[in-house]
Structure formats: C-alpha cells, structure tokens
Amino acid sequence: MPITKNAEGSEYVTVTDQEALDAFHFLSRTEGILPALESAHALAHARKMAPFGGRDQVMIVNLSGRGDKDVSILKR
C-alpha cells in the first residue's frame, strides 16, 4: 500500500477501462496528444470532476509516458 494512501489530501478513485479509452481518444482528437494509458485513467476522472468546478477554477492533470507505445494494445 502506498504511503500516500493514508496521507491527508489523498483520495483514491476508480474509472472503468472504457472511460479511460474514451479519455484517450478525447485527448488525441482535441489536442493531438496520445496519453499513456495510466494518464488516460487520470484524465477520465478529471473529465468526471470538471462539471463540478467553477469557471474560475483550474484543474491540472499531469501526463506521463507515451501513448504511442500503447497503440498496439488499443487495436485489440
């Protein structure tokens, strides 16, 4: 178990594989960025949370890795 799980301010959430794939395709289409699948999971949750933020709020999602390495997995 990661140390951060019990740290104040940490929250662990889940998204489905389909939500992650949808986020992957969304970012690819809108920004031309192929996120790694791990980052696509984070992006999927950010997309769920975005409607609850105000227009004056900023949300940051850190993208790591390279999604071009995952393209062969996505073809299946």
All heavy atoms as a GROMACS GRO file, in nm:
protein
  580
    1MET      N    1   0.084  -0.117   0.000
    1MET     CA    2   0.000   0.000   0.000
    1MET      C    3   0.090   0.124   0.000
    1MET      O    4   0.180   0.135   0.080
    1MET     CB    5  -0.089  -0.002   0.124
    1MET     CG    6  -0.175   0.120   0.137
    1MET     SD    7  -0.278   0.123   0.287
    1MET     CE    8  -0.363  -0.031   0.274
    2PRO      N    9   0.063   0.217  -0.090
    2PRO     CA   10   0.145   0.337  -0.094
    2PRO      C   11   0.131   0.420   0.033
    2PRO      O   12   0.026   0.424   0.094
    2PRO     CB   13   0.092   0.414  -0.215
    2PRO     CG   14  -0.012   0.330  -0.277
    2PRO     CD   15  -0.039   0.214  -0.190
    3ILE      N   16   0.238   0.486   0.069
    3ILE     CA   17   0.236   0.572   0.188
    3ILE      C   18   0.131   0.682   0.172
    3ILE      O   19   0.064   0.719   0.268
    3ILE     CB   20   0.375   0.634   0.210
    3ILE    CG1   21   0.475   0.524   0.249
    3ILE    CG2   22   0.372   0.743   0.316
    3ILE    CD1   23   0.619   0.570   0.255
    4THR      N   24   0.114   0.732   0.051
    4THR     CA   25   0.023   0.845   0.030
    4THR      C   26  -0.123   0.809   0.050
    4THR      O   27  -0.206   0.896   0.067
    4THR     CB   28   0.039   0.903  -0.111
    4THR    OG1   29   0.017   0.800  -0.207
    4THR    CG2   30   0.177   0.964  -0.130
    5LYS      N   31  -0.156   0.680   0.051
    5LYS     CA   32  -0.297   0.642   0.067
    5LYS      C   33  -0.356   0.696   0.196
    5LYS      O   34  -0.470   0.737   0.200
    5LYS     CB   35  -0.313   0.491   0.061
    5LYS     CG   36  -0.460   0.449   0.073
    5LYS     CD   37  -0.479   0.306   0.037
    5LYS     CE   38  -0.618   0.259   0.064
    5LYS     NZ   39  -0.715   0.288  -0.032
    6ASN      N   40  -0.277   0.699   0.302
    6ASN     CA   41  -0.326   0.748   0.430
    6ASN      C   42  -0.291   0.894   0.455
    6ASN      O   43  -0.325   0.948   0.560
    6ASN     CB   44  -0.272   0.661   0.543
    6ASN     CG   45  -0.324   0.519   0.534
    6ASN    OD1   46  -0.440   0.498   0.500
    6ASN    ND2   47  -0.239   0.421   0.560
    7ALA      N   48  -0.226   0.956   0.360
    7ALA     CA   49  -0.188   1.097   0.376
    7ALA      C   50  -0.310   1.186   0.360
    7ALA      O   51  -0.399   1.158   0.280
    7ALA     CB   52  -0.082   1.135   0.273
    8GLU      N   53  -0.313   1.291   0.441
    8GLU     CA   54  -0.423   1.386   0.431
    8GLU      C   55  -0.423   1.450   0.293
    8GLU      O   56  -0.320   1.489   0.240
    8GLU     CB   57  -0.407   1.493   0.537
    8GLU     CG   58  -0.528   1.583   0.547
    8GLU     CD   59  -0.516   1.679   0.662
    8GLU    OE1   60  -0.467   1.638   0.770
    8GLU    OE2   61  -0.554   1.795   0.644
    9GLY      N   62  -0.538   1.458   0.231
    9GLY     CA   63  -0.549   1.519   0.100
    9GLY      C   64  -0.542   1.418  -0.015
    9GLY      O   65  -0.568   1.453  -0.128
   10SER      N   66  -0.509   1.294   0.015
   10SER     CA   67  -0.505   1.192  -0.090
   10SER      C   68  -0.642   1.126  -0.103
   10SER      O   69  -0.708   1.101  -0.004
   10SER     CB   70  -0.402   1.084  -0.057
   10SER     OG   71  -0.273   1.137  -0.057
   11GLU      N   72  -0.679   1.101  -0.225
   11GLU     CA   73  -0.806   1.033  -0.249
   11GLU      C   74  -0.783   0.933  -0.362
   11GLU      O   75  -0.728   0.968  -0.467
   11GLU     CB   76  -0.912   1.134  -0.291
   11GLU     CG   77  -1.045   1.072  -0.324
   11GLU     CD   78  -1.146   1.174  -0.374
   11GLU    OE1   79  -1.112   1.294  -0.386
   11GLU    OE2   80  -1.259   1.133  -0.404
   12TYR      N   81  -0.822   0.810  -0.342
   12TYR     CA   82  -0.810   0.708  -0.445
   12TYR      C   83  -0.947   0.686  -0.508
   12TYR      O   84  -1.046   0.667  -0.437
   12TYR     CB   85  -0.755   0.578  -0.386
   12TYR     CG   86  -0.606   0.585  -0.363
   12TYR    CD1   87  -0.553   0.666  -0.264
   12TYR    CD2   88  -0.518   0.514  -0.444
   12TYR    CE1   89  -0.416   0.676  -0.245
   12TYR    CE2   90  -0.381   0.524  -0.426
   12TYR     CZ   91  -0.332   0.604  -0.326
   12TYR     OH   92  -0.196   0.614  -0.308
   13VAL      N   93  -0.952   0.691  -0.639
   13VAL     CA   94  -1.077   0.676  -0.713
   13VAL      C   95  -1.056   0.574  -0.824
   13VAL      O   96  -0.943   0.537  -0.855
   13VAL     CB   97  -1.123   0.812  -0.772
   13VAL    CG1   98  -1.153   0.912  -0.661
   13VAL    CG2   99  -1.019   0.869  -0.866
   14THR      N  100  -1.164   0.533  -0.883
   14THR     CA  101  -1.156   0.438  -0.995
   14THR      C  102  -1.230   0.494  -1.116
   14THR      O  103  -1.321   0.575  -1.103
   14THR     CB  104  -1.217   0.302  -0.958
   14THR    OG1  105  -1.355   0.320  -0.925
   14THR    CG2  106  -1.145   0.239  -0.841
   15VAL      N  107  -1.187   0.449  -1.232
   15VAL     CA  108  -1.259   0.471  -1.356
   15VAL      C  109  -1.259   0.339  -1.430
   15VAL      O  110  -1.174   0.253  -1.406
   15VAL     CB  111  -1.195   0.582  -1.444
   15VAL    CG1  112  -1.198   0.716  -1.374
   15VAL    CG2  113  -1.056   0.547  -1.487
   16THR      N  114  -1.352   0.322  -1.518
   16THR     CA  115  -1.358   0.198  -1.596
   16THR      C  116  -1.257   0.204  -1.710
   16THR      O  117  -1.210   0.312  -1.748
   16THR     CB  118  -1.499   0.176  -1.655
   16THR    OG1  119  -1.525   0.279  -1.752
   16THR    CG2  120  -1.606   0.177  -1.546
   17ASP      N  121  -1.227   0.088  -1.764
   17ASP     CA  122  -1.138   0.084  -1.880
   17ASP      C  123  -1.198   0.162  -1.996
   17ASP      O  124  -1.127   0.231  -2.069
   17ASP     CB  125  -1.112  -0.061  -1.923
   17ASP     CG  126  -1.021  -0.135  -1.827
   17ASP    OD1  127  -0.953  -0.068  -1.745
   17ASP    OD2  128  -1.018  -0.259  -1.832
   18GLN      N  129  -1.330   0.152  -2.012
   18GLN     CA  130  -1.395   0.225  -2.121
   18GLN      C  131  -1.384   0.376  -2.102
   18GLN      O  132  -1.360   0.450  -2.198
   18GLN     CB  133  -1.542   0.186  -2.134
   18GLN     CG  134  -1.610   0.244  -2.258
   18GLN     CD  135  -1.541   0.201  -2.387
   18GLN    OE1  136  -1.523   0.083  -2.412
   18GLN    NE2  137  -1.500   0.297  -2.469
   19GLU      N  138  -1.397   0.423  -1.979
   19GLU     CA  139  -1.381   0.566  -1.952
   19GLU      C  140  -1.239   0.612  -1.984
   19GLU      O  141  -1.219   0.720  -2.040
   19GLU     CB  142  -1.415   0.598  -1.806
   19GLU     CG  143  -1.563   0.586  -1.775
   19GLU     CD  144  -1.593   0.593  -1.627
   19GLU    OE1  145  -1.512   0.543  -1.546
   19GLU    OE2  146  -1.699   0.650  -1.592
   20ALA      N  147  -1.140   0.529  -1.951
   20ALA     CA  148  -1.001   0.562  -1.981
   20ALA      C  149  -0.978   0.566  -2.132
   20ALA      O  150  -0.911   0.656  -2.184
   20ALA     CB  151  -0.906   0.463  -1.915
   21LEU      N  152  -1.035   0.470  -2.204
   21LEU     CA  153  -1.022   0.469  -2.350
   21LEU      C  154  -1.090   0.591  -2.412
   21LEU      O  155  -1.036   0.652  -2.506
   21LEU     CB  156  -1.081   0.341  -2.408
   21LEU     CG  157  -1.002   0.214  -2.382
   21LEU    CD1  158  -1.077   0.092  -2.433
   21LEU    CD2  159  -0.864   0.221  -2.446
   22ASP      N  160  -1.207   0.626  -2.360
   22ASP     CA  161  -1.276   0.745  -2.410
   22ASP      C  162  -1.191   0.870  -2.387
   22ASP      O  163  -1.183   0.957  -2.475
   22ASP     CB  164  -1.412   0.761  -2.341
   22ASP     CG  165  -1.512   0.654  -2.382
   22ASP    OD1  166  -1.488   0.583  -2.482
   22ASP    OD2  167  -1.614   0.640  -2.310
   23ALA      N  168  -1.128   0.879  -2.270
   23ALA     CA  169  -1.042   0.994  -2.240
   23ALA      C  170  -0.920   0.995  -2.332
   23ALA      O  171  -0.877   1.101  -2.379
   23ALA     CB  172  -0.999   0.989  -2.094
   24PHE      N  173  -0.863   0.878  -2.359
   24PHE     CA  174  -0.750   0.866  -2.452
   24PHE      C  175  -0.789   0.923  -2.588
   24PHE      O  176  -0.718   1.006  -2.646
   24PHE     CB  177  -0.709   0.719  -2.465
   24PHE     CG  178  -0.596   0.695  -2.562
   24PHE    CD1  179  -0.466   0.691  -2.518
   24PHE    CD2  180  -0.621   0.677  -2.697
   24PHE    CE1  181  -0.360   0.669  -2.607
   24PHE    CE2  182  -0.518   0.655  -2.787
   24PHE     CZ  183  -0.387   0.651  -2.741
   25HIS      N  184  -0.903   0.879  -2.639
   25HIS     CA  185  -0.949   0.924  -2.771
   25HIS      C  186  -0.984   1.073  -2.770
   25HIS      O  187  -0.956   1.144  -2.866
   25HIS     CB  188  -1.067   0.840  -2.819
   25HIS     CG  189  -1.030   0.700  -2.851
   25HIS    ND1  190  -0.946   0.666  -2.955
   25HIS    CD2  191  -1.062   0.583  -2.791
   25HIS    CE1  192  -0.929   0.534  -2.958
   25HIS    NE2  193  -0.999   0.482  -2.860
   26PHE      N  194  -1.044   1.120  -2.660
   26PHE     CA  195  -1.080   1.261  -2.648
   26PHE      C  196  -0.955   1.349  -2.659
   26PHE      O  197  -0.952   1.445  -2.736
   26PHE     CB  198  -1.152   1.285  -2.516
   26PHE     CG  199  -1.178   1.430  -2.488
   26PHE    CD1  200  -1.283   1.496  -2.550
   26PHE    CD2  201  -1.099   1.500  -2.399
   26PHE    CE1  202  -1.307   1.631  -2.524
   26PHE    CE2  203  -1.122   1.634  -2.372
   26PHE     CZ  204  -1.227   1.700  -2.436
   27LEU      N  205  -0.853   1.319  -2.580
   27LEU     CA  206  -0.732   1.400  -2.582
   27LEU      C  207  -0.661   1.388  -2.717
   27LEU      O  208  -0.608   1.487  -2.769
   27LEU     CB  209  -0.638   1.359  -2.469
   27LEU     CG  210  -0.520   1.453  -2.445
   27LEU    CD1  211  -0.569   1.592  -2.404
   27LEU    CD2  212  -0.427   1.397  -2.340
   28SER      N  213  -0.663   1.270  -2.775
   28SER     CA  214  -0.600   1.250  -2.906
   28SER      C  215  -0.668   1.335  -3.012
   28SER      O  216  -0.601   1.399  -3.095
   28SER     CB  217  -0.607   1.103  -2.946
   28SER     OG  218  -0.538   1.023  -2.853
   29ARG      N  219  -0.802   1.338  -3.010
   29ARG     CA  220  -0.876   1.415  -3.110
   29ARG      C  221  -0.866   1.566  -3.087
   29ARG      O  222  -0.851   1.642  -3.182
   29ARG     CB  223  -1.025   1.375  -3.109
   29ARG     CG  224  -1.057   1.246  -3.177
   29ARG     CD  225  -1.207   1.227  -3.196
   29ARG     NE  226  -1.286   1.262  -3.079
   29ARG     CZ  227  -1.316   1.180  -2.979
   29ARG    NH1  228  -1.274   1.056  -2.981
   29ARG    NH2  229  -1.389   1.221  -2.878
   30THR      N  230  -0.878   1.609  -2.962
   30THR     CA  231  -0.886   1.752  -2.935
   30THR      C  232  -0.750   1.822  -2.928
   30THR      O  233  -0.740   1.939  -2.963
   30THR     CB  234  -0.963   1.781  -2.805
   30THR    OG1  235  -0.897   1.716  -2.695
   30THR    CG2  236  -1.107   1.732  -2.816
   31GLU      N  237  -0.648   1.751  -2.883
   31GLU     CA  238  -0.517   1.814  -2.864
   31GLU      C  239  -0.405   1.750  -2.945
   31GLU      O  240  -0.294   1.801  -2.946
   31GLU     CB  241  -0.478   1.812  -2.716
   31GLU     CG  242  -0.576   1.883  -2.624
   31GLU     CD  243  -0.582   2.033  -2.651
   31GLU    OE1  244  -0.481   2.091  -2.697
   31GLU    OE2  245  -0.688   2.093  -2.626
   32GLY      N  246  -0.432   1.635  -3.007
   32GLY     CA  247  -0.328   1.567  -3.082
   32GLY      C  248  -0.224   1.500  -2.994
   32GLY      O  249  -0.114   1.472  -3.038
   33ILE      N  250  -0.261   1.476  -2.869
   33ILE     CA  251  -0.170   1.413  -2.773
   33ILE      C  252  -0.217   1.271  -2.748
   33ILE      O  253  -0.333   1.247  -2.719
   33ILE     CB  254  -0.169   1.490  -2.639
   33ILE    CG1  255  -0.117   1.632  -2.661
   33ILE    CG2  256  -0.087   1.417  -2.534
   33ILE    CD1  257  -0.133   1.722  -2.540
   34LEU      N  258  -0.124   1.175  -2.760
   34LEU     CA  259  -0.155   1.036  -2.727
   34LEU      C  260  -0.106   1.010  -2.585
   34LEU      O  261   0.013   0.988  -2.563
   34LEU     CB  262  -0.086   0.939  -2.824
   34LEU     CG  263  -0.122   0.950  -2.971
   34LEU    CD1  264  -0.037   0.854  -3.052
   34LEU    CD2  265  -0.269   0.922  -2.992
   35PRO      N  266  -0.197   1.014  -2.487
   35PRO     CA  267  -0.152   0.993  -2.349
   35PRO      C  268  -0.125   0.846  -2.322
   35PRO      O  269  -0.184   0.758  -2.386
   35PRO     CB  270  -0.271   1.041  -2.266
   35PRO     CG  271  -0.389   1.014  -2.352
   35PRO     CD  272  -0.341   1.038  -2.494
   36ALA      N  273  -0.034   0.818  -2.230
   36ALA     CA  274  -0.016   0.681  -2.184
   36ALA      C  275  -0.148   0.636  -2.120
   36ALA      O  276  -0.226   0.719  -2.072
   36ALA     CB  277   0.098   0.674  -2.083
   37LEU      N  278  -0.173   0.507  -2.118
   37LEU     CA  279  -0.298   0.459  -2.062
   37LEU      C  280  -0.314   0.496  -1.915
   37LEU      O  281  -0.425   0.523  -1.869
   37LEU     CB  282  -0.311   0.308  -2.082
   37LEU     CG  283  -0.332   0.264  -2.227
   37LEU    CD1  284  -0.336   0.112  -2.237
   37LEU    CD2  285  -0.459   0.326  -2.284
   38GLU      N  286  -0.204   0.500  -1.841
   38GLU     CA  287  -0.212   0.539  -1.700
   38GLU      C  288  -0.260   0.684  -1.688
   38GLU      O  289  -0.345   0.716  -1.605
   38GLU     CB  290  -0.074   0.525  -1.632
   38GLU     CG  291  -0.020   0.385  -1.627
   38GLU     CD  292   0.055   0.345  -1.755
   38GLU    OE1  293   0.062   0.424  -1.851
   38GLU    OE2  294   0.105   0.231  -1.757
   39SER      N  295  -0.209   0.770  -1.773
   39SER     CA  296  -0.252   0.910  -1.773
   39SER      C  297  -0.396   0.923  -1.821
   39SER      O  298  -0.469   1.011  -1.776
   39SER     CB  299  -0.160   0.994  -1.862
   39SER     OG  300  -0.030   0.997  -1.808
   40ALA      N  301  -0.437   0.838  -1.912
   40ALA     CA  302  -0.574   0.840  -1.960
   40ALA      C  303  -0.673   0.809  -1.848
   40ALA      O  304  -0.783   0.864  -1.844
   40ALA     CB  305  -0.593   0.741  -2.075
   41HIS      N  306  -0.633   0.725  -1.754
   41HIS     CA  307  -0.718   0.698  -1.638
   41HIS      C  308  -0.736   0.825  -1.554
   41HIS      O  309  -0.846   0.858  -1.510
   41HIS     CB  310  -0.661   0.585  -1.552
   41HIS     CG  311  -0.685   0.449  -1.609
   41HIS    ND1  312  -0.612   0.398  -1.712
   41HIS    CD2  313  -0.777   0.356  -1.576
   41HIS    CE1  314  -0.656   0.278  -1.741
   41HIS    NE2  315  -0.757   0.249  -1.660
   42ALA      N  316  -0.627   0.898  -1.532
   42ALA     CA  317  -0.635   1.024  -1.457
   42ALA      C  318  -0.721   1.126  -1.531
   42ALA      O  319  -0.803   1.196  -1.471
   42ALA     CB  320  -0.495   1.078  -1.433
   43LEU      N  321  -0.703   1.132  -1.661
   43LEU     CA  322  -0.782   1.225  -1.742
   43LEU      C  323  -0.930   1.190  -1.737
   43LEU      O  324  -1.016   1.278  -1.732
   43LEU     CB  325  -0.731   1.224  -1.886
   43LEU     CG  326  -0.796   1.322  -1.982
   43LEU    CD1  327  -0.778   1.465  -1.934
   43LEU    CD2  328  -0.739   1.304  -2.122
   44ALA      N  329  -0.962   1.062  -1.737
   44ALA     CA  330  -1.102   1.019  -1.730
   44ALA      C  331  -1.166   1.069  -1.601
   44ALA      O  332  -1.280   1.118  -1.602
   44ALA     CB  333  -1.111   0.867  -1.739
   45HIS      N  334  -1.094   1.060  -1.490
   45HIS     CA  335  -1.152   1.109  -1.364
   45HIS      C  336  -1.163   1.261  -1.368
   45HIS      O  337  -1.264   1.317  -1.320
   45HIS     CB  338  -1.068   1.064  -1.244
   45HIS     CG  339  -1.130   1.107  -1.115
   45HIS    ND1  340  -1.250   1.057  -1.070
   45HIS    CD2  341  -1.090   1.197  -1.023
   45HIS    CE1  342  -1.281   1.114  -0.955
   45HIS    NE2  343  -1.186   1.200  -0.925
   46ALA      N  344  -1.066   1.329  -1.425
   46ALA     CA  345  -1.073   1.475  -1.435
   46ALA      C  346  -1.195   1.518  -1.516
   46ALA      O  347  -1.262   1.615  -1.482
   46ALA     CB  348  -0.945   1.529  -1.499
   47ARG      N  349  -1.225   1.444  -1.621
   47ARG     CA  350  -1.343   1.475  -1.703
   47ARG      C  351  -1.471   1.457  -1.624
   47ARG      O  352  -1.568   1.530  -1.644
   47ARG     CB  353  -1.345   1.390  -1.829
   47ARG     CG  354  -1.234   1.426  -1.926
   47ARG     CD  355  -1.241   1.344  -2.052
   47ARG     NE  356  -1.354   1.391  -2.131
   47ARG     CZ  357  -1.412   1.320  -2.228
   47ARG    NH1  358  -1.369   1.199  -2.256
   47ARG    NH2  359  -1.512   1.368  -2.296
   48LYS      N  360  -1.472   1.361  -1.532
   48LYS     CA  361  -1.589   1.342  -1.445
   48LYS      C  362  -1.604   1.458  -1.347
   48LYS      O  363  -1.715   1.498  -1.314
   48LYS     CB  364  -1.574   1.214  -1.362
   48LYS     CG  365  -1.601   1.086  -1.434
   48LYS     CD  366  -1.591   0.975  -1.330
   48LYS     CE  367  -1.609   0.839  -1.386
   48LYS     NZ  368  -1.597   0.735  -1.283
   49MET      N  369  -1.491   1.508  -1.298
   49MET     CA  370  -1.493   1.612  -1.195
   49MET      C  371  -1.512   1.752  -1.252
   49MET      O  372  -1.558   1.842  -1.182
   49MET     CB  373  -1.363   1.607  -1.114
   49MET     CG  374  -1.341   1.476  -1.040
   49MET     SD  375  -1.477   1.430  -0.931
   49MET     CE  376  -1.477   1.566  -0.816
   50ALA      N  377  -1.478   1.774  -1.376
   50ALA     CA  378  -1.480   1.908  -1.435
   50ALA      C  379  -1.615   1.980  -1.421
   50ALA      O  380  -1.616   2.100  -1.390
   50ALA     CB  381  -1.437   1.902  -1.582
   51PRO      N  382  -1.727   1.913  -1.440
   51PRO     CA  383  -1.855   1.986  -1.428
   51PRO      C  384  -1.882   2.042  -1.288
   51PRO      O  385  -1.964   2.130  -1.273
   51PRO     CB  386  -1.960   1.879  -1.463
   51PRO     CG  387  -1.887   1.777  -1.544
   51PRO     CD  388  -1.747   1.777  -1.488
   52PHE      N  389  -1.812   1.993  -1.188
   52PHE     CA  390  -1.835   2.039  -1.051
   52PHE      C  391  -1.748   2.158  -1.014
   52PHE      O  392  -1.766   2.217  -0.908
   52PHE     CB  393  -1.811   1.924  -0.953
   52PHE     CG  394  -1.903   1.808  -0.976
   52PHE    CD1  395  -1.856   1.692  -1.036
   52PHE    CD2  396  -2.037   1.814  -0.942
   52PHE    CE1  397  -1.940   1.585  -1.060
   52PHE    CE2  398  -2.122   1.709  -0.965
   52PHE     CZ  399  -2.073   1.593  -1.025
   53GLY      N  400  -1.655   2.194  -1.099
   53GLY     CA  401  -1.568   2.309  -1.074
   53GLY      C  402  -1.630   2.435  -1.133
   53GLY      O  403  -1.709   2.430  -1.226
   54GLY      N  404  -1.593   2.545  -1.078
   54GLY     CA  405  -1.639   2.673  -1.132
   54GLY      C  406  -1.556   2.714  -1.251
   54GLY      O  407  -1.447   2.663  -1.275
   55ARG      N  408  -1.608   2.810  -1.325
   55ARG     CA  409  -1.536   2.859  -1.444
   55ARG      C  410  -1.406   2.928  -1.406
   55ARG      O  411  -1.317   2.945  -1.488
   55ARG     CB  412  -1.625   2.951  -1.526
   55ARG     CG  413  -1.744   2.877  -1.585
   55ARG     CD  414  -1.822   2.961  -1.682
   55ARG     NE  415  -1.756   2.995  -1.805
   55ARG     CZ  416  -1.733   2.912  -1.908
   55ARG    NH1  417  -1.771   2.787  -1.899
   55ARG    NH2  418  -1.674   2.954  -2.017
   56ASP      N  419  -1.393   2.970  -1.281
   56ASP     CA  420  -1.272   3.038  -1.237
   56ASP      C  421  -1.170   2.943  -1.174
   56ASP      O  422  -1.066   2.986  -1.128
   56ASP     CB  423  -1.307   3.149  -1.138
   56ASP     CG  424  -1.376   3.096  -1.014
   56ASP    OD1  425  -1.434   2.986  -1.020
   56ASP    OD2  426  -1.372   3.165  -0.910
   57GLN      N  427  -1.201   2.814  -1.175
   57GLN     CA  428  -1.110   2.716  -1.118
   57GLN      C  429  -1.026   2.651  -1.228
   57GLN      O  430  -1.071   2.638  -1.342
   57GLN     CB  431  -1.187   2.608  -1.042
   57GLN     CG  432  -1.254   2.662  -0.917
   57GLN     CD  433  -1.326   2.553  -0.841
   57GLN    OE1  434  -1.386   2.464  -0.900
   57GLN    NE2  435  -1.319   2.561  -0.710
   58VAL      N  436  -0.907   2.610  -1.190
   58VAL     CA  437  -0.814   2.545  -1.283
   58VAL      C  438  -0.790   2.403  -1.236
   58VAL      O  439  -0.770   2.379  -1.117
   58VAL     CB  440  -0.680   2.622  -1.289
   58VAL    CG1  441  -0.580   2.548  -1.377
   58VAL    CG2  442  -0.702   2.763  -1.339
   59MET      N  443  -0.795   2.309  -1.328
   59MET     CA  444  -0.764   2.169  -1.296
   59MET      C  445  -0.640   2.131  -1.375
   59MET      O  446  -0.630   2.160  -1.495
   59MET     CB  447  -0.881   2.078  -1.335
   59MET     CG  448  -0.857   1.933  -1.300
   59MET     SD  449  -0.991   1.824  -1.353
   59MET     CE  450  -1.128   1.889  -1.262
   60ILE      N  451  -0.546   2.069  -1.309
   60ILE     CA  452  -0.423   2.025  -1.375
   60ILE      C  453  -0.416   1.873  -1.372
   60ILE      O  454  -0.436   1.812  -1.266
   60ILE     CB  455  -0.300   2.084  -1.304
   60ILE    CG1  456  -0.303   2.237  -1.313
   60ILE    CG2  457  -0.171   2.029  -1.364
   60ILE    CD1  458  -0.197   2.305  -1.232
   61VAL      N  459  -0.389   1.813  -1.486
   61VAL     CA  460  -0.367   1.669  -1.495
   61VAL      C  461  -0.227   1.649  -1.552
   61VAL      O  462  -0.196   1.698  -1.661
   61VAL     CB  463  -0.471   1.599  -1.585
   61VAL    CG1  464  -0.441   1.451  -1.598
   61VAL    CG2  465  -0.611   1.621  -1.533
   62ASN      N  466  -0.144   1.582  -1.477
   62ASN     CA  467  -0.007   1.555  -1.522
   62ASN      C  468  -0.009   1.434  -1.616
   62ASN      O  469  -0.060   1.328  -1.581
   62ASN     CB  470   0.082   1.526  -1.400
   62ASN     CG  471   0.225   1.505  -1.441
   62ASN    OD1  472   0.278   1.578  -1.524
   62ASN    ND2  473   0.288   1.406  -1.382
   63LEU      N  474   0.045   1.453  -1.734
   63LEU     CA  475   0.055   1.343  -1.830
   63LEU      C  476   0.197   1.289  -1.828
   63LEU      O  477   0.292   1.366  -1.839
   63LEU     CB  478   0.020   1.391  -1.971
   63LEU     CG  479  -0.120   1.448  -1.990
   63LEU    CD1  480  -0.136   1.497  -2.133
   63LEU    CD2  481  -0.226   1.346  -1.955
   64SER      N  482   0.209   1.160  -1.813
   64SER     CA  483   0.341   1.098  -1.815
   64SER      C  484   0.339   0.982  -1.914
   64SER      O  485   0.233   0.930  -1.948
   64SER     CB  486   0.378   1.047  -1.675
   64SER     OG  487   0.283   0.950  -1.634
   65GLY      N  488   0.453   0.944  -1.957
   65GLY     CA  489   0.461   0.832  -2.051
   65GLY      C  490   0.424   0.873  -2.192
   65GLY      O  491   0.397   0.989  -2.220
   66ARG      N  492   0.424   0.774  -2.278
   66ARG     CA  493   0.394   0.798  -2.419
   66ARG      C  494   0.287   0.699  -2.464
   66ARG      O  495   0.304   0.579  -2.458
   66ARG     CB  496   0.520   0.776  -2.503
   66ARG     CG  497   0.626   0.877  -2.478
   66ARG     CD  498   0.751   0.855  -2.562
   66ARG     NE  499   0.734   0.772  -2.679
   66ARG     CZ  500   0.828   0.691  -2.725
   66ARG    NH1  501   0.944   0.682  -2.663
   66ARG    NH2  502   0.808   0.622  -2.833
   67GLY      N  503   0.177   0.754  -2.512
   67GLY     CA  504   0.067   0.670  -2.557
   67GLY      C  505   0.094   0.597  -2.686
   67GLY      O  506   0.028   0.497  -2.717
   68ASP      N  507   0.192   0.643  -2.764
   68ASP     CA  508   0.221   0.574  -2.889
   68ASP      C  509   0.268   0.431  -2.862
   68ASP      O  510   0.250   0.342  -2.945
   68ASP     CB  511   0.322   0.650  -2.974
   68ASP     CG  512   0.456   0.668  -2.906
   68ASP    OD1  513   0.459   0.704  -2.787
   68ASP    OD2  514   0.559   0.646  -2.973
   69LYS      N  515   0.323   0.406  -2.742
   69LYS     CA  516   0.365   0.270  -2.707
   69LYS      C  517   0.244   0.180  -2.680
   69LYS      O  518   0.256   0.058  -2.684
   69LYS     CB  519   0.452   0.273  -2.581
   69LYS     CG  520   0.584   0.341  -2.599
   69LYS     CD  521   0.659   0.336  -2.467
   69LYS     CE  522   0.791   0.406  -2.473
   69LYS     NZ  523   0.861   0.398  -2.344
   70ASP      N  524   0.129   0.241  -2.649
   70ASP     CA  525   0.010   0.166  -2.614
   70ASP      C  526  -0.085   0.143  -2.733
   70ASP      O  527  -0.186   0.076  -2.719
   70ASP     CB  528  -0.067   0.238  -2.504
   70ASP     CG  529   0.012   0.251  -2.376
   70ASP    OD1  530   0.086   0.156  -2.342
   70ASP    OD2  531   0.002   0.355  -2.308
   71VAL      N  532  -0.052   0.198  -2.847
   71VAL     CA  533  -0.141   0.188  -2.963
   71VAL      C  534  -0.170   0.043  -2.999
   71VAL      O  535  -0.283   0.008  -3.032
   71VAL     CB  536  -0.086   0.267  -3.084
   71VAL    CG1  537  -0.164   0.238  -3.211
   71VAL    CG2  538  -0.084   0.416  -3.053
   72SER      N  539  -0.070  -0.045  -2.991
   72SER     CA  540  -0.094  -0.185  -3.026
   72SER      C  541  -0.194  -0.249  -2.930
   72SER      O  542  -0.273  -0.335  -2.970
   72SER     CB  543   0.036  -0.263  -3.026
   72SER     OG  544   0.095  -0.263  -2.897
   73ILE      N  545  -0.195  -0.208  -2.805
   73ILE     CA  546  -0.292  -0.260  -2.708
   73ILE      C  547  -0.432  -0.209  -2.742
   73ILE      O  548  -0.530  -0.283  -2.731
   73ILE     CB  549  -0.253  -0.216  -2.565
   73ILE    CG1  550  -0.121  -0.283  -2.524
   73ILE    CG2  551  -0.362  -0.247  -2.465
   73ILE    CD1  552  -0.062  -0.230  -2.397
   74LEU      N  553  -0.441  -0.086  -2.786
   74LEU     CA  554  -0.569  -0.026  -2.816
   74LEU      C  555  -0.635  -0.084  -2.941
   74LEU      O  556  -0.755  -0.078  -2.957
   74LEU     CB  557  -0.554   0.126  -2.833
   74LEU     CG  558  -0.509   0.200  -2.707
   74LEU    CD1  559  -0.476   0.344  -2.740
   74LEU    CD2  560  -0.610   0.189  -2.598
   75LYS      N  561  -0.554  -0.141  -3.029
   75LYS     CA  562  -0.608  -0.201  -3.151
   75LYS      C  563  -0.686  -0.329  -3.124
   75LYS      O  564  -0.767  -0.369  -3.205
   75LYS     CB  565  -0.496  -0.230  -3.250
   75LYS     CG  566  -0.438  -0.108  -3.314
   75LYS     CD  567  -0.332  -0.148  -3.415
   75LYS     CE  568  -0.275  -0.027  -3.484
   75LYS     NZ  569  -0.171  -0.064  -3.582
   76ARG      N  570  -0.661  -0.391  -3.010
   76ARG     CA  571  -0.727  -0.520  -2.979
   76ARG      C  572  -0.872  -0.506  -2.951
   76ARG      O  573  -0.930  -0.415  -2.915
   76ARG     CB  574  -0.661  -0.585  -2.858
   76ARG     CG  575  -0.517  -0.619  -2.882
   76ARG     CD  576  -0.459  -0.684  -2.762
   76ARG     NE  577  -0.314  -0.677  -2.771
   76ARG     CZ  578  -0.233  -0.707  -2.674
   76ARG    NH1  579  -0.279  -0.747  -2.559
   76ARG    NH2  580  -0.103  -0.700  -2.689
   0.00000   0.00000   0.00000
